[in-house]
């Protein structure tokens, strides 16, 4: 809502537990009851949502004047699709995720990485794991991986990790590709 001073305000009209299935039918019924309680005419309402199929169906059932899909969600979906559809990029990111997960899930590996970071006099940074709902987390994962790559490589050569089946298999070309990805991503984010 926009107040008298033209300031955008966000209001929570209802917070309720829904024990039934989150189908479009159940959600639209709940939305209609909240609108009725607040005397809101849904036919003259503009609503912004994500692009989940059940939510889109809810909005269609409620017959609102306009449905604006969240631009951040649209951008995330498009970016995630691009990251998975380019097979060489998808494989490269999968390898980074595998290495990052290794250091995240293994206390032995995590300790070896911390020890190596200290020995190399690098900041005590942990790898970042990306999440599919936030495209920029992939950028953060790659950027952090590149920052601590020397320590990751060195950690894999430590005695305590020598017998681990997991290896950092990144080639100089892979690193160059990751650097190019971050350069493109930071340029896009800046525009």
N, C-alpha and C positions, 0 to 999 in steps of 0.2 A: 504494500500500500504506500501511497505518497501522502504525506501529511500536508497541513496548511502552508508550511514553509518549504514545500517541494523537496522534503527530505524523504528518501526511500526508507521505509520501515518494514521489518519482518515481524510477523505475528504468528504464534502457534495457536491455532484454534482448537485443536484437540490432540491429546495423546492418549491412546487406548491400546490395550492388549487385544490382539485378534487371535483367538484360539482356533478359529476355523481356517481353512485353507485360503491362501491369498490369491484366489481366483479373481478375474475381472468382475464377475457378478458380485461376489462378497465385498470386494473393495469399493465398487461403485455404490453399493447399498450403504456402506459406512460413510462414504463421501456425501451422499445425498442427505443422510441423517444429520451429519455435522453441519452441512450448509443450511438445512432447515432450522436447526437449533440456533444458528447465528443469523437467520433470516437473510441468507445470501441466495440471490437468484443465479443459479449456475448458467442459465442461458445468456447471461450478460457478463460472464466471467472469463478472463484470460488466465490460463494455467501453464506453468513451466514445469516440465518433468524430465526424467531420464527417458531412455528409449526402450525400457523393458517392455516386452510384448504385453504382459498383463496390465501394465500402467497405461500404455497407449490405448488398450481396449477399454479401460476404465473411463478415460477421457472421452472416447467416442460414445460410450454408453450414457455419459452425463450430458452430452450435447452442449458443451461450452462454446462460447463465441469464437475462441481461438485457443489452439494448443501450440505452445512454443517449446520445441525440444531444446533441452539444455545444450548449449554450444560446447561446453567443456566435455560433456559426455559424447557428443557427436565427434569431436576432435579425437578423443581417446579411442573410440571405436574405429575410426579411419586409420589412426596411427597403428593401433594393434593389428589391424588387418594387414597393413603394409609390412609390419615387422614379421608377420607369419607367412605372408605370401611370397616373399623373396627368399627362396630356399637357402641360398648361400648365407644371407643375413640371419635367417632363422637358425641355421646350424651353428653359426658363430656365436650368437647370443645364447644358444643352448649350452655351448661349451663354457662360456663365461658363467652362466647360472650354475652349472655343475661344479665348477671350481669354487665359486662363492658359497654354494651350499655345503661343500665339503668342509670349508673353514668355519662355517656357522654351526654345523651339526657335530663336529668332532672336537671335543675338548682338547685332545692331544694336538690336533692341527691348529686350533685357535691359539693355544699356548705357544706353539712353535712360531706362529706368525707374529705374535706379540714380542717374543724374544728376538726375532729377526728384525722387526721394526726398530726396537731399541738399539740393537747392534749397528744398524745402518743409520742411526740417529734420524729416523723419520718420525713424523707425528704418529701417535698411537691411534690409528684409524682402523676400524673394523670394516670388512666388506659389507656392501649394501645389497640386499636381495630385492629385485623388482617385484611388483605386483601388477597383475593384469588390468586392474581397474584404474591405474594411474600411469599413463604413458611416460610421464616425465620421470617415473621411478626407474625406468630402463636406462634413461640418460644418466640418472644419479648412480646406478649400478656400474655402468661402463666408466663413468668419470672416476669413481672411487677405485675401481679395479685398476685403471691406468695409473692412478696416483701411487698405489701400493704394489704395482706389478713387480718391481725389483725385489721387494720383500717376499712376495708370494713365490717367485722363482727360487729365491734363496732358501725359503722355508722347506720347499720340496727336496732340497739337497741335504737337509739336516738328517742325522742318523735316525731320529725318532720317526721320521716320515719316509725314509728310504724304502721301507717294505710295504708302504701303502700302495694299493693298486691304482689309486688316483694320481694322475700326473698333470702338471700344467703343460699342455700340448700346444701352446700358442706360438705361432711362427712370427717372424718380423712382419710379414704381410698381414697377418691377423691383427697385430698391434696397430699397424698403419691404418687398417680398415676401421678399427675401433676409434682411433683418433679422428678419422674422417667423419664417422658417425656423430661423434660429439661436436665436431666443428659445425656440421650441418644442423644438428639439433639446437645448438646454442644460437645459431643465426636465426632459425625459425622462431625460437622462443623470444628473441629480442625484437622481432618485427611485430 
